[in-house]
Amino acid sequence: MQMVVIVLLILLLVLNAWIAFKMHANSEKEFLKEKLIKLEAYVSKLEVLLREESARTRVENQRSFKENREELSHTFLDNRMETGNHLKEIRETVEKRLAQLQEGNDRKLEEMRKTVDEKLQEGLEKRFNESFKVISERLEQVHKGLGEMQNLALGVGDLKKVLTNVKTRGNLGEIQLGTILEQILSPEQYLLNAVCREGSAERVEFAVKLPGKGDDDRPVLLPIDSKFPNEDYQRLLDAYEYAGNFSPKEMEAVFRQFENSVKKNAKDIRDKYINPPFTTDFAIMFVPTEGLYAEILRRTGLFECLQREYKISVVGPANLVAFLSSLQMGFKTLAIEKRSSEVWQILGAVKTEFGNFGAILDKTKKKLEEATNVIDRAGVRTRAIERRLRAVQELPAEEAATLLGEASSVEEEGEE
C-alpha cells in the first residue's frame, strides 16, 4: 500500500511540474490551475482512503496472524504429542528389536567362538604335532650329520696323518699313476720298478717302452716318477688363504720354497733315471693333483726351467692321460708299419695259390664238360631203347616186380 501511495505522489509531482510548464506555455493557465487544485484534493482524499485502508488491513492482518499463530501453536502441540507418542513406540520397538538382535548376536558369537576355539585347537594341535615331528626328524638328521661329521673329521685326521708321511704320499701317487697306465697301455708297453742304470740299485716307479732304432730292436725306456711335495704346497695354500697375515717377504719366501722343492724333485729324477741311450733324454714327473700341477704352471718360468735345465716334463692326471693316449696311437702306427711287409708276403702267397686254384678250376671245368657229353650220349641211347620197347607187350605189375627182383638179385651176385 505504501508503495502505491509513493507512486501516486511521484505521478502527482510530475503532473504538477508538467502543468507548471504548460502554464508558461499557453493561455489556459487558469484552467489548468483549477484542474490541478482538483487533482490535489483528489489525491489528498485518496491518501486518506489509502491510510484508512492500510490501517484496516494491518488490523485484519494482525488478527489473522494471531489466529494463525494460535492455530499453529495448537497444531504444533498436537503434532508434538503425537510425534512423541510415535517416537516412544518406535524407541520401544527398536529397543526390543535391538535386544533381540543382541541376544541373537551373542548366541551366534558364542557358537562362532566355540567353533573357532575348536578349529584353532585342532589346527594348533595338528601344526604342533607336525612341527614336533619335523623338528624330531631334523634333530635326528642333525644328530646323524654330527655323527657323520665326527667320522669325517676322524677320516680327515687320519688322511692328514697319512699325508704327513712322505713314503705314504709316494705310495698314493704311485698307485694313481699305476692305475692310469693300466687303463691306457697294455702290460707289455710299460715296466714297473724299472732299472735305468746298469749296476744301480735305483729303480724308477714306471717306465714306458718306446721302440728302439738299433738292430737288436731293444726298447728305449721313458721314466715316469710320481712326486707330491705336500708340505710346501700346503704352506702355499695357507699363504693364499690367509694372505693378510703374511708380509710380502714372507709370501715370497713361501713361493721360493715351493719352487725349490719342485726343482729338487726334478733334479732327483734326472740324476737317478735319465740315462741315454738306454732311456730317453727326458723324464716325466707326475703330480697326483690338478691343483698342484696348476700351481707349477702358475709360477712364472718354473715349467720351462724344469724342461730346460732338468729335462723334466711335469704332468697332472689329465695331461698324463692325453700324453699316454698319444703314445698309444704312435705304438699302433709303428705296429702297422712293422707288419706291412708281412701283409705283402701274405698277399703274394695268396696270389700264387689263387693262380693254382684257377688251373684246378680249368681242369674241373673240362671234367664236367666230359661228364656232360657222356650223359648226353646216355640220354640219346635211352630214348632209342624206349622207342624199341614201345612194341613190347607190358607185363602185369606183380610179374614185372618179381622179374625185376630176380634180375636185380642176379646183378648183385654178379657184382659180388
Buried (B, 14 or more C-beta within 10 A) or exposed (E): EEEEBEEBEEEBEEBEEEBBEEBEEEEEBEEBEEEBEEBEEEBEEBBEEBEEEBEEEEEEEEEEEEEEEEEEEEEEEEEEEEEEEEEEEEEEEEEEEEEEEEEEEEEEEEEEEEEEEEEEEEEEEEEEEEEEEEEEEEEEEEEEEEEEEEEEEEEEEEEEEEBEEEEBBBBBBBEBBBEBBEEBBEEEBBBEEBBBBEEEEEBBBBBBBBBBEEEEEEBBBBBBBBBBBBBBBBBBEEBEEEEEEBEEEEBEBBBEBBBEBBBEBBBBBBEBBBBEEBBBEBBBBBBBBEEBBEBBEEBEEBBEBBBEEBBBBBBBBEBBBEBBEEBBEEBEEEEEEEEEEEEEEEEEEEEEEEEEEEEEEEEEEEEEEEEEEEEEEEEEEEEEEEEEEEEEEEEEEEEEEEEEEEEEEEEEEEEE
